[in-house]
Amino acid sequence: MKFILKQKAVNPLQFFRSLGYHPDHKPEAFIRRLGRNNFPRFHIYFKTLSDGLELNLHLDQKNACYAGTTAHSGDYDGEVLEQEVERIKNILNK
């Protein structure tokens, strides 16, 4: 699920930590676990735009099934993701 935030220039690490996310393996990716285990978790990628941030959010249900691949069971739309987008927007509006 892609969405855009009209956000001024930010330090990505501080910004995503303020939203409850932690760095992933790639510098443009962050995760937020939904419990004590690694999965399920929200996985968010960002791209800096001239007028804000483009965020690409999905929900990883489980780890990759096959060695050497990045394919996994993920949700890319739906109510849970819409609620997470609203949670992020509410935090930023405070």
Sine and cosine of phi, psi and omega as CSV:
sin_phi,cos_phi,sin_psi,cos_psi,sin_omega,cos_omega
0.00,0.00,0.89,-0.45,0.02,-1.00
-0.99,-0.10,0.62,-0.79,0.12,-0.99
-0.44,-0.90,0.34,-0.94,-0.06,-1.00
-0.89,-0.45,0.70,-0.72,0.10,-0.99
-0.94,-0.35,0.77,-0.64,0.09,-1.00
-0.99,0.15,0.98,0.17,-0.11,-0.99
-0.88,-0.47,0.71,-0.71,0.08,-1.00
-0.90,0.43,0.18,-0.98,0.01,-1.00
-0.78,0.63,0.72,-0.69,-0.06,-1.00
-0.75,-0.66,0.36,-0.93,0.22,-0.98
-0.99,0.10,0.93,-0.38,-0.11,-0.99
-0.82,0.57,-0.66,0.75,-0.03,-1.00
-0.88,0.47,-0.75,0.66,0.02,-1.00
-0.91,0.41,-0.67,0.75,-0.03,-1.00
-0.87,0.49,-0.79,0.61,-0.06,-1.00
-0.95,0.30,-0.51,0.86,0.10,-0.99
-0.90,0.44,-0.58,0.81,0.03,-1.00
-0.92,0.40,-0.34,0.94,0.04,-1.00
-0.99,-0.10,0.00,1.00,0.01,-1.00
1.00,-0.05,0.21,0.98,-0.02,-1.00
-0.98,-0.18,0.41,-0.91,0.01,-1.00
-0.79,-0.61,0.45,-0.89,-0.04,-1.00
-0.87,0.50,0.59,-0.81,0.12,-0.99
-0.97,-0.24,-0.23,-0.97,-0.06,-1.00
-0.94,0.34,-0.48,0.88,0.00,-1.00
-0.99,-0.15,0.58,-0.81,-0.05,-1.00
-0.90,0.43,-0.35,0.94,-0.01,-1.00
-0.99,-0.17,0.25,0.97,-0.06,-1.00
-0.79,-0.61,0.61,-0.79,0.02,-1.00
-0.67,-0.74,0.42,-0.91,-0.01,-1.00
-0.77,-0.64,0.41,-0.91,0.14,-0.99
-0.66,-0.75,0.91,-0.42,-0.01,-1.00
-0.96,0.29,0.49,-0.87,0.02,-1.00
-0.99,-0.13,-0.10,1.00,0.02,-1.00
-0.35,-0.94,-0.40,-0.92,-0.04,-1.00
-0.98,0.20,-0.42,0.91,-0.03,-1.00
-1.00,0.07,0.16,-0.99,0.02,-1.00
-0.94,0.35,-0.42,0.91,-0.04,-1.00
-0.72,-0.70,0.53,-0.85,-0.05,1.00
-0.96,0.29,0.33,-0.94,0.00,-1.00
-0.43,-0.91,0.50,-0.86,0.14,-0.99
-0.99,0.16,0.62,-0.78,-0.01,-1.00
-0.77,-0.63,0.85,-0.52,-0.09,-1.00
-0.81,-0.59,0.73,-0.68,0.10,-0.99
-0.94,-0.35,0.56,-0.83,0.03,-1.00
-0.77,-0.64,0.44,-0.90,0.11,-0.99
-0.70,-0.71,0.75,-0.66,0.01,-1.00
-0.99,0.16,0.79,-0.61,0.05,-1.00
-0.95,-0.32,0.17,-0.99,0.01,-1.00
-0.91,0.42,-0.46,0.89,-0.04,-1.00
-0.87,-0.49,0.30,0.95,0.02,-1.00
0.34,-0.94,-0.49,-0.87,-0.01,-1.00
-0.81,-0.58,0.70,-0.72,0.17,-0.99
-0.99,-0.14,0.84,-0.54,-0.01,-1.00
-0.93,-0.37,0.66,-0.75,0.04,-1.00
-0.84,-0.54,0.94,-0.33,-0.14,-0.99
-0.92,-0.38,0.69,-0.73,0.18,-0.98
-0.56,-0.83,0.20,-0.98,-0.03,-1.00
-0.93,-0.38,0.92,-0.40,0.08,-1.00
-0.99,0.17,0.87,-0.49,0.01,-1.00
-0.99,0.11,-0.57,0.82,0.00,-1.00
-0.39,-0.92,0.17,-0.99,-0.01,-1.00
-0.94,0.33,0.21,-0.98,0.05,-1.00
-0.83,0.55,0.63,-0.77,-0.09,-1.00
-0.99,0.10,-0.47,0.88,-0.11,-0.99
-0.85,-0.53,0.66,-0.75,0.00,-1.00
-0.87,0.50,0.68,-0.73,0.06,-1.00
1.00,0.10,0.10,0.99,0.02,-1.00
-0.85,-0.53,0.29,-0.96,0.09,-1.00
-0.95,-0.32,0.04,1.00,0.00,-1.00
-0.90,0.43,0.67,-0.74,-0.01,-1.00
-0.49,-0.87,0.13,-0.99,0.05,-1.00
-1.00,0.01,0.94,-0.35,-0.05,-1.00
-0.71,-0.70,0.45,-0.89,0.08,-1.00
-0.95,-0.30,0.73,-0.68,-0.06,-1.00
-0.92,-0.40,-0.03,1.00,0.11,-0.99
-0.37,-0.93,0.16,-0.99,0.02,-1.00
0.81,-0.59,0.06,-1.00,-0.12,-0.99
-0.89,0.45,-0.65,0.76,-0.02,-1.00
-0.88,0.47,-0.67,0.74,0.02,-1.00
-0.94,0.35,-0.62,0.78,0.05,-1.00
-0.89,0.46,-0.63,0.78,0.04,-1.00
-0.91,0.41,-0.62,0.79,0.02,-1.00
-0.92,0.38,-0.64,0.77,0.06,-1.00
-0.88,0.48,-0.69,0.73,0.03,-1.00
-0.90,0.44,-0.64,0.77,0.04,-1.00
-0.87,0.49,-0.70,0.71,0.02,-1.00
-0.88,0.47,-0.73,0.68,-0.01,-1.00
-0.89,0.46,-0.63,0.78,0.02,-1.00
-0.90,0.43,-0.66,0.75,0.02,-1.00
-0.88,0.47,-0.69,0.72,-0.06,-1.00
-0.95,0.31,-0.41,0.91,0.01,-1.00
-0.99,0.13,-0.13,0.99,0.00,-1.00
-0.99,0.16,0.00,0.00,0.00,0.00
